[in-house]
Amino acid sequence: MAANDIKLYALTTCIHCRNTREYLDSCGLKYHCVEVDQLTGDERKAVLDEVRKLNPDCSFPTIQIGDKVVVGFRKEQIEEALKA
């Protein structure tokens, strides 16, 4: 799967986000990670709007895999989304 097919919205201070990054790395997957808490101003607002469209609770991590969305560090759901 191409990196542009997997997008991880994360926070640098979130252990679940860190676990998700480590899991994706251990699988050898390429992905685009957006560390939302490192953004400022309009860029941060725009990214938070993107996250809310995928996950209205705006919780982290939020992972977009193709047209599937996984909220939280859930290996089984990530694996299922990768198979789709």
The 8 nearest C-alpha neighbors of each residue, nearest first, counted from 0:
[[1, 4, 2, 28, 29, 5, 81, 3],
 [0, 2, 4, 3, 29, 5, 30, 28],
 [3, 1, 30, 29, 4, 5, 31, 0],
 [2, 4, 1, 5, 30, 31, 6, 29],
 [3, 5, 65, 2, 1, 64, 0, 6],
 [6, 4, 64, 30, 2, 3, 63, 31],
 [5, 7, 31, 63, 30, 62, 32, 8],
 [8, 6, 62, 32, 61, 9, 33, 31],
 [7, 9, 33, 61, 60, 32, 62, 34],
 [10, 8, 60, 34, 16, 59, 35, 33],
 [9, 11, 34, 13, 12, 36, 35, 16],
 [10, 12, 13, 34, 9, 36, 16, 17],
 [11, 13, 10, 14, 16, 17, 36, 9],
 [12, 14, 16, 10, 15, 11, 17, 9],
 [15, 13, 17, 16, 18, 12, 11, 19],
 [16, 14, 18, 17, 13, 72, 19, 60],
 [15, 17, 19, 60, 13, 14, 18, 9],
 [16, 18, 14, 20, 15, 19, 21, 13],
 [19, 17, 15, 21, 16, 20, 22, 14],
 [18, 20, 16, 22, 17, 21, 72, 15],
 [21, 19, 17, 23, 22, 18, 24, 16],
 [22, 20, 24, 18, 19, 23, 25, 17],
 [21, 23, 25, 19, 24, 20, 18, 26],
 [24, 22, 26, 20, 25, 28, 21, 19],
 [23, 25, 21, 27, 26, 22, 28, 20],
 [26, 24, 22, 27, 23, 21, 28, 20],
 [27, 25, 23, 24, 28, 22, 21, 29],
 [28, 26, 24, 25, 23, 29, 22, 30],
 [29, 27, 26, 23, 24, 30, 0, 2],
 [28, 30, 2, 1, 27, 31, 5, 0],
 [31, 29, 2, 5, 6, 28, 32, 3],
 [30, 32, 6, 2, 7, 5, 3, 33],
 [33, 31, 7, 6, 8, 34, 30, 9],
 [32, 34, 8, 35, 9, 7, 31, 6],
 [35, 33, 9, 10, 37, 36, 8, 11],
 [34, 36, 37, 38, 33, 10, 9, 43],
 [35, 37, 38, 10, 34, 11, 39, 43],
 [38, 36, 35, 34, 39, 11, 10, 43],
 [39, 37, 43, 35, 36, 42, 40, 34],
 [40, 38, 43, 42, 41, 37, 44, 36],
 [39, 41, 43, 42, 44, 38, 45, 46],
 [40, 42, 44, 43, 45, 39, 46, 38],
 [41, 43, 45, 44, 40, 39, 46, 38],
 [44, 42, 38, 39, 46, 41, 45, 40],
 [43, 45, 41, 47, 42, 46, 48, 40],
 [46, 44, 48, 42, 43, 47, 41, 49],
 [45, 47, 49, 43, 48, 44, 42, 50],
 [46, 48, 50, 44, 49, 45, 43, 51],
 [47, 49, 45, 51, 46, 50, 44, 52],
 [50, 48, 46, 52, 47, 51, 45, 53],
 [49, 51, 47, 53, 52, 48, 54, 57],
 [52, 50, 55, 54, 48, 57, 53, 49],
 [53, 51, 49, 50, 54, 55, 48, 57],
 [52, 54, 50, 51, 55, 49, 68, 61],
 [53, 55, 51, 57, 56, 52, 50, 58],
 [54, 56, 51, 57, 52, 53, 50, 58],
 [57, 55, 54, 58, 51, 50, 53, 59],
 [58, 56, 51, 55, 54, 50, 59, 47],
 [59, 57, 56, 60, 61, 54, 70, 71],
 [60, 58, 61, 9, 71, 16, 57, 70],
 [59, 61, 9, 71, 16, 8, 70, 62],
 [60, 62, 70, 59, 8, 69, 7, 71],
 [61, 63, 7, 69, 68, 6, 8, 70],
 [62, 64, 68, 6, 5, 67, 65, 7],
 [65, 63, 5, 67, 4, 66, 68, 80],
 [64, 66, 4, 67, 63, 5, 80, 68],
 [65, 67, 64, 68, 63, 80, 4, 83],
 [68, 66, 64, 65, 63, 80, 69, 62],
 [67, 69, 63, 62, 64, 70, 53, 66],
 [70, 68, 62, 61, 71, 76, 77, 63],
 [71, 69, 61, 60, 62, 68, 59, 72],
 [70, 72, 60, 73, 59, 61, 69, 15],
 [71, 73, 19, 15, 74, 60, 70, 18],
 [74, 72, 76, 75, 71, 77, 69, 70],
 [73, 75, 77, 76, 78, 72, 22, 19],
 [74, 76, 78, 77, 73, 79, 80, 72],
 [77, 75, 79, 78, 73, 74, 80, 69],
 [76, 78, 74, 80, 75, 79, 81, 73],
 [77, 79, 81, 75, 76, 80, 74, 82],
 [80, 78, 76, 82, 81, 77, 75, 83],
 [79, 81, 77, 83, 82, 78, 67, 76],
 [80, 82, 78, 79, 83, 77, 64, 0],
 [81, 83, 79, 80, 78, 77, 0, 64],
 [82, 80, 81, 79, 67, 65, 78, 64]]
